[in-house]
Amino acid sequence: MSGVLDGKVVIVTGAAGGIGEGYAHAISEAGAQVVVADLDEGGAKRVAEEIQRAGGDAKAVGVDIASGESCEAMAAATVAAYGGIDGLVNNAALFGGIKHESLLRGDFDYYLKIFDINMHGALRCVRACFRAMRERGGGAIVNQSSTAAWMPAGTYGITKLGINGLTRDLAIELGDMNVRINAIAPGPTDTEALRGGVPGEVIDGIVSQMALKRRGQPEDLAGTCVFLLSEASAWMTGQILTVDGGHSFRV
């Protein structure tokens, strides 16, 4: 898909590692200028430098998606560096090392924190970026959902179900601006976050029941992300695309 994003400027949040890092590299290889945004500024700088060494154009920007001011600063830094914003990938979320607590008895403040980052953080980023996209004549946003949205997966799964709803509602609000928004729902993907958040025997049990019996890799998702950012998906918005090796089947 080389060249399909030529001339585009795309922000990827949570891009200092894992799936987000894979997205950033793939988006660069497709021709875009990439803003590698993450709370981990050192990791973001590493990824941006790797993209640059490969011949791409990337800039590292620190962002805390729990802060509206930080998201606005991310958008402003992108416009200052590249002149505008064409794409946004809302990948950042709490997952690796997350505490799995009872909905009835768990710490309510922690429950709210997961929502504040995983769901409200995506909305903050959209609110920070949509005006710059409108000024460019339109754009594309990709939210990161999960197959956990359709399973009893505690607070994390509920936040991803919320991302699906957010995607559908924002599609209506953004449509008149020619800004499209879709989401990717990955299955179990072999990242440090998955290994830190789910015991290995649980992952193996899930994989054994999948149609394609292997963990996904970030590159398995990257093509779908590039597609959703590109003009190849110009008449798609408000959709949730499942990329999960046959982990789930919905009708």
N, C-alpha and C positions, 0 to 999 in steps of 0.2 A: 504493500500500500504506500510505497514511497511516493512522495510528492502530493498526496491528496490533501495535505494541510499546508501547502506552500503559502507563505504570506500571512498565516494565522498566528495569533498570540494566545497561548493557552496557559492557564494557571492550574496546577495540580496540587491539592492540599494533601498532607500526610505523605509526601513524596520522598522522605528521607530513607525509606526502606520498604520492603515487602511489595505488595501489589502497587502501591503508589509509585514506587521507584520504577517498577516495570512499565507503568503507564507513561511516566515522564520520558523514559528512553524511547518507547514506541512512538510517542507523539512527536518527539524530535526527529526520529528517523522518517516520519511521514512529512517532514518539512516545516513544522511549526517552530516558532520561538517559544521557549518553555520557561515559565516561572515555577521553580521548585520551592514550594511553600511548606513549612513544617515548624512545629514548636521546637524541634531539635535543629537549631540553626547550623550546628556543625555537620550533622548528617545531610542537611539540605545542600550545604556548600560542597560536600564530597560528591553528591550526585550531580550537581550542576557542573562541577569540574570534569567529571567523567564524560558528561554529554559534550562539553567543549572539546575535550581531547579527541572525541570521536568525530569532530567536525560540526557539531551542532551549536546552536546559540541558546544559552540558558543562563538564568539568573537565580540565585538563592535568596529567598525572603523568609524571615521569621514571621510566624503567625500563631496566635492563640485563638482558635475558633470559638472559644468560650467568651471572647471579648468582641463586642461590636466595633470598638475603636480599632482593635488590632486588625480585624477583617477589612475595615475601611482603609487602614494604612497599607495593607497588602495590595488592595486594588489601586490605590494612588501610586504606589511604588511601581506597579506594572505599567500603568499609563505613562509614568515619567520615563521608564526605561524603554518602552516599545511603542508608545503612542496610542495605545488602546487595548481593548480586551475582546477577543472573539470566542473564547471557550473557557469553561470552568469545569474542573473535575473535583467534585466534593468527595474525596476519598478518606479524609482524616476522621478518626473515630476512636473511642475506647474499645479495645477488644483484648489484646494481649495482656495477661495479668489481671483481667477484670475479676472482681469478686462476684461469685454466683450466690445471691442471697434470696431467701424466701420473700415473695411479694407480700406475704402477711406479716412476717416478723423481722424482715431485714431493716437496715438503717435507711430511713426515708430520705435523709439528706443525700446519701450515696445514690439512691434511686434517682433523685432529681438531677444529680450531677451527670449521670449517664445520659439522661434525656437532654440536658443542657449542651452536652458536647455532640452526641451522636445524631440528634435530630435538629435541635435548635442551631447548632453550629453550621449545618448546611444552609439553613435559611439565612443566617447572618451573612454567609459568604455570597449568596445570591443577591441579597439586598445591597451588599457592597459593590457588586459587579454589574448589575443589570443596566444601569444608566450608561456605562461605558460601552456595553454591547449594543444598546439602542442607538447610540451615536454612530456606531460602525454600520448601522443598517440591519443588525441582527446578530445572532450568535447561537451557540449550542452549549448546553449544560448537561453533565453526566453525574448523577448521584450514585453513591455506592450503597446498594441494598444488601441483601443476603438471603439465602434459602432459609435461614433462621426465622425470617419474617412469617413463614407459613408453618412453623413448628413450635411446640411448647419449649421455648429457649430462654425463658425468663426475661429480665428487663432488656437485655441486648436484643433479643428477637422482637420485642414490642417496639423498640426504637426503630428497628429496620422496617417493621410494618408501617410505622409512622412516616418513614422516608418514602415509602410507596405512595401513601396518601398525599404527602407534601408534593411529590413529583406530579401527581395527577392534577392537584389544585393549581399549582404554579403553571402548569401547561396552559391553563385557561388565561391566567393573568398575563403571562408573557407572550401569548400567541400574537396579539395585535402589534407587538414590537418586533415580530419575526425572530423571536428568541425561542428555541426549542429546548425542551428538558425531558430527558429520559433517564432510566436507571438500569444498572447491571446488578443482578443478584448472583454472586458467586456461590459455589458449593465449597467444600473443604479444600482450601488452597494452601500449599506447603510454604508457609512463611513463619518467621520467628514468632509473630503474634499468635498464630494458630497453635504452634508448639508450646507457647507460654500460657495459653488460655484453655486448652483442652488436653486431657491426658492422652498419651499415645495409644493406649488400648481402646479408648473411646473412638478416636479417629480411625483406627484400623477396623473397628466394628462397622463404622459408617461406610467406609470404602468398600468393605466386603459386600455390601448390599447395593452398591451403585452399578449402573449399567456398564460404565467404563471404570474398571477397578484399579484406579490410581488416584492419588491426590492431584489436584490441579496445580499448575505452576502459574506465576504471574503472567508469563507470555501467553498462556491459554486465554486470558481475559483481555489482553492488550488490543487484539484485532477488533474486538467488539467495541472497545472504547474509542479507537480511532474511527471506526465506522460511524458511531453516533455523533462524533464531532465533525464529520465530513459532510459534504453535499450529497453523498450517496444515501444518506438518511434524511433528505430534505423535507419529506412529507411524513415524518415520524415525530410525534411528541406525546408525552404523558404515558409512555410505555415502560414496562418493567421486563427486561430481557434476562432470562435465567441462563447462566453459563456454569454448569455444575456437573458435567460428566454423567448425567442421568441420576443425580441424587434425589431429585423430586420430579414428579409429573403432575401437571395441573391441566384441567380442561375448563 
